[in-house]
Amino acid sequence: MTMGMLLGLVAASAQTKTLQVTVTNSWKGEKVDEPVVVKLPHVKKVDFEVKGARVTCDGVVVPCQLDDMDGDLRADEVFFLADMKGKETKTYEVELSAEETKTEVAPRIYTALQLRDKQDKHPDVLRVEAPGGSFVFNDIYMHGITMESELTGYRIYFDHRQNIDLYGKKYRRIELPETQFYTSEEQLKEGYGVDVLWAGNAIGCGSLKDWKNGQPENWTNVGVRGQQIVTTGPLRTVVEVYDLGVRDEEGLMYDMHQRYSLYAGHRDLRVDVKFKPSLQSKSSWGKKLFCTGVQKVGVTADEATRKGHESEGYVKKDGLAASWGCDYPDMGKKQVWAPEAIGMAVYVPQEYICDTKVDDLNYLFVVMPDKEPSLHYFVTFCADKEERGYHTAKEWFASLDDWRDGVSHPVKVEAPK
């Protein structure tokens, strides 16, 4: 009986499957830390629950992570990052195992959704959900879900605005576990980064808004509002902001799920939005409009506040909207946080664009989802305070064509099915 048990353990531990995965960069440019996803449900020959993964290329181990993207507590994606030359193809070996794989990977991503509590311990949670009319903005530490790569940090407000706020850094490192978006004077002296944007009534950096009466509108008429961490690890995080039972003045009702993906080594976010119209609203859905874009930074600031950085920007029908400027990141703490010069940009694929608009505060795209209905776009920013970054509007704007072309040409991943 003992021998039989041992043989059973050996058989269980031998549950592995190795996949040959081909990754092709069809773009002319070099790719660094390019996201690669291998979807496990597509691999029909894997007849065990995958609990471990190991990726190699030419015998060299490539850090990876297993992700559960649908919330069933089972891994359904292997994720890793690839460095590739223009027009290059590489073959990776992905070994899947029924046993957990113990690999030490230095975290290059930070994600948090935390609550305020009387002991100031700020407990971590995976999801917060509240009735649309309930104001829990001040009950969530950092006021919303937060994520960070070595280059940039973001948070999304848990309120009717759902604005994307920005954290700029001098050094390329993970800082939010220490500063939590509320950098102290002592931390500033030590070279830590800080919140670099005051959005006010503007659209911020790539926030998605409703489009009503020719202007952006916040998400006020919502049945349920929620945020959750979908997955996080050392190499990527995916978070979700969702609104259930959204109603507009024309009688449409729908659910909206926005997923934000941040990758190690990246300053940009990918935004994927899916809508689920009610049965009564489906026939009218093809006319529904939304908007996104970037705000005009420093447009209302005086000359001393701008520090020589004039407010500049544009929105183009090719899908790029960008701005550069300088202003106080927190109007209530001017004595602590000095004006910050930043650049922002949004790229929206042309198939979604219905119109472009410029108002007193924003450069905007008016967008319509596809037939799914869904849409996706990309958000990025830089801070003048970065040691290795962009320090003028000219430098920032000059970088954006390559950025747009790069995200428009993701690598092609071929795995056995």
Backbone hydrogen bonds, N-H to C=O, Kabsch-Sander energy under -0.5 kcal/mol:
donor,donor_aa,acceptor,acceptor_aa,energy
5,M,1,M,-2.1
6,L,2,T,-2.3
7,L,3,M,-2.7
8,G,4,G,-2.1
9,L,5,M,-2.1
10,V,6,L,-2.3
11,A,7,L,-2.5
12,A,8,G,-2.3
13,S,9,L,-2.4
14,A,10,V,-1.1
15,Q,12,A,-1.4
16,T,14,A,-1.4
17,K,96,L,-2.1
19,L,17,K,-0.5
19,L,94,V,-2.8
21,V,19,L,-0.8
21,V,92,Y,-3.2
22,T,20,Q,-0.5
22,T,414,E,-2.7
23,V,21,V,-0.5
23,V,90,K,-3.1
24,T,412,K,-2.4
25,N,88,E,-3.1
26,S,24,T,-0.9
31,K,84,M,-3.7
34,E,82,A,-2.9
36,V,80,F,-2.4
38,V,78,V,-2.6
39,K,37,V,-0.6
40,L,38,V,-0.7
40,L,76,D,-1.9
42,H,39,K,-0.8
43,V,40,L,-2.2
44,K,42,H,-1.2
44,K,417,K,-1.6
46,V,43,V,-1.3
47,D,45,K,-1.0
50,V,48,F,-0.5
51,K,49,E,-0.6
51,K,97,S,-2.7
52,G,97,S,-1.8
54,R,95,E,-1.9
55,V,62,V,-0.6
56,T,93,E,-2.1
57,C,60,V,-2.3
60,V,57,C,-1.7
62,V,55,V,-3.1
65,Q,79,F,-2.2
67,D,77,E,-2.7
69,M,67,D,-0.7
75,A,50,V,-0.6
76,D,67,D,-2.8
77,E,67,D,-1.5
78,V,38,V,-2.4
79,F,65,Q,-2.9
80,F,36,V,-1.9
81,L,63,P,-0.6
82,A,34,E,-2.1
84,M,31,K,-2.9
84,M,82,A,-0.5
87,K,25,N,-0.6
87,K,27,W,-1.9
88,E,85,K,-1.6
90,K,23,V,-2.7
92,Y,21,V,-3.4
93,E,56,T,-2.7
94,V,19,L,-2.7
94,V,92,Y,-0.6
95,E,54,R,-3.2
95,E,93,E,-0.7
96,L,17,K,-3.4
96,L,94,V,-0.6
97,S,52,G,-2.4
98,A,15,Q,-2.0
101,T,51,K,-0.6
102,K,100,E,-0.6
103,T,101,T,-1.0
105,V,103,T,-0.7
108,R,234,P,-2.0
110,Y,148,E,-2.2
112,A,146,T,-2.5
114,Q,141,Y,-0.6
115,L,123,P,-1.8
116,R,139,D,-2.5
120,D,117,D,-1.6
125,V,113,L,-2.9
128,V,227,Q,-2.6
130,A,225,R,-2.7
132,G,223,G,-2.4
134,S,131,P,-2.2
136,V,134,S,-1.0
139,D,136,V,-1.4
140,I,136,V,-0.7
140,I,137,F,-0.8
141,Y,114,Q,-1.3
141,Y,139,D,-0.6
143,H,140,I,-2.3
144,G,141,Y,-0.8
145,I,156,I,-0.8
146,T,112,A,-2.6
147,M,154,Y,-2.6
148,E,110,Y,-2.2
149,S,152,T,-2.7
152,T,266,H,-0.5
153,G,167,Y,-1.7
154,Y,147,M,-3.1
155,R,165,D,-1.6
156,I,145,I,-2.1
157,Y,155,R,-0.5
157,Y,163,N,-2.1
158,F,143,H,-2.6
159,D,157,Y,-1.4
165,D,155,R,-3.3
165,D,163,N,-0.6
167,Y,153,G,-2.6
168,G,194,V,-2.3
173,R,150,E,-1.2
173,R,171,Y,-1.2
175,E,173,R,-0.5
178,E,175,E,-2.1
179,T,175,E,-2.1
180,Q,176,L,-1.8
182,Y,179,T,-2.1
188,L,184,S,-2.3
189,K,185,E,-1.8
190,E,186,E,-1.1
191,G,188,L,-1.4
192,Y,187,Q,-2.3
194,V,168,G,-2.1
196,V,166,L,-2.2
197,L,166,L,-0.6
199,A,197,L,-0.6
202,A,199,A,-2.6
205,C,164,I,-1.0
206,G,204,G,-0.6
206,G,293,G,-2.7
207,S,203,I,-1.0
209,K,291,C,-2.8
210,D,217,E,-2.1
211,W,289,L,-1.2
212,K,210,D,-0.6
212,K,215,Q,-2.4
215,Q,212,K,-1.3
217,E,210,D,-2.4
219,W,160,H,-2.9
220,T,218,N,-1.4
222,V,220,T,-1.2
223,G,244,L,-1.6
224,V,244,L,-2.0
225,R,130,A,-3.0
226,G,242,Y,-2.7
227,Q,128,V,-2.3
228,Q,240,E,-2.4
229,I,126,L,-2.5
230,V,228,Q,-0.7
230,V,238,V,-1.8
231,T,238,V,-1.9
233,G,236,R,-1.2
237,T,262,L,-2.2
238,V,231,T,-2.7
239,V,260,Y,-2.2
240,E,228,Q,-3.0
241,V,258,Q,-2.7
242,Y,226,G,-2.7
243,D,256,M,-2.7
244,L,224,V,-2.9
246,V,254,Y,-3.0
247,R,221,N,-2.2
248,D,252,L,-1.8
251,G,248,D,-1.9
254,Y,246,V,-2.0
255,D,276,K,-1.8
256,M,243,D,-2.9
257,H,274,K,-2.7
258,Q,241,V,-3.1
259,R,257,H,-0.6
259,R,272,D,-3.4
260,Y,239,V,-2.8
261,S,270,R,-2.6
262,L,237,T,-2.4
263,Y,268,D,-0.5
264,A,235,L,-2.9
266,H,263,Y,-1.8
269,L,379,V,-3.0
270,R,261,S,-2.1
271,V,377,Y,-3.1
272,D,259,R,-2.8
272,D,270,R,-0.5
273,V,375,L,-3.1
274,K,257,H,-2.6
275,F,373,P,-2.3
276,K,255,D,-2.5
278,S,253,M,-2.8
281,S,278,S,-1.2
282,K,278,S,-1.0
284,S,281,S,-1.1
285,W,281,S,-0.5
285,W,282,K,-1.1
287,K,284,S,-1.3
288,K,285,W,-2.2
290,F,367,V,-2.7
291,C,209,K,-2.4
292,T,365,F,-1.7
294,V,363,Y,-1.9
295,Q,204,G,-1.8
296,K,361,L,-3.4
297,V,295,Q,-0.9
299,V,296,K,-0.9
301,A,298,G,-0.8
306,R,302,D,-1.8
307,K,303,E,-0.9
308,G,303,E,-0.6
309,H,306,R,-2.1
310,E,308,G,-0.9
312,E,310,E,-0.6
312,E,324,W,-2.6
314,Y,322,A,-2.4
316,K,320,L,-2.7
319,G,316,K,-1.8
321,A,346,V,-2.2
322,A,314,Y,-2.4
323,S,344,M,-2.2
324,W,312,E,-2.5
325,G,342,I,-2.0
327,D,340,E,-1.5
333,K,330,D,-1.6
336,V,333,K,-1.5
337,W,333,K,-2.7
338,A,336,V,-0.6
340,E,327,D,-2.8
342,I,325,G,-2.5
343,G,382,C,-2.1
344,M,323,S,-2.3
345,A,380,T,-2.3
346,V,321,A,-2.4
347,Y,378,F,-2.4
348,V,319,G,-2.3
352,Y,349,P,-1.9
353,I,350,Q,-1.1
354,C,366,V,-3.3
355,D,366,V,-1.5
357,K,364,L,-2.3
359,D,362,N,-1.9
363,Y,294,V,-3.0
364,L,357,K,-3.3
365,F,292,T,-3.2
366,V,355,D,-2.9
367,V,290,F,-2.7
367,V,365,F,-0.6
368,M,352,Y,-2.4
370,D,374,S,-2.8
375,L,273,V,-2.1
377,Y,271,V,-2.1
378,F,347,Y,-2.5
379,V,269,L,-2.4
380,T,345,A,-2.4
382,C,343,G,-2.5
384,D,341,A,-3.0
386,E,383,A,-1.9
387,E,170,K,-2.5
389,G,387,E,-0.7
396,W,392,T,-2.3
397,F,393,A,-2.9
398,A,394,K,-1.9
399,S,395,E,-0.9
399,S,396,W,-0.9
400,L,396,W,-0.6
400,L,397,F,-1.0
403,W,399,S,-1.5
404,R,400,L,-2.8
405,D,401,D,-2.5
406,G,402,D,-2.5
407,V,403,W,-2.4
408,S,404,R,-1.5
409,H,405,D,-0.5
409,H,406,G,-1.1
412,K,24,T,-2.6
413,V,411,V,-0.5
414,E,22,T,-2.9
414,E,412,K,-0.5
415,A,413,V,-0.5
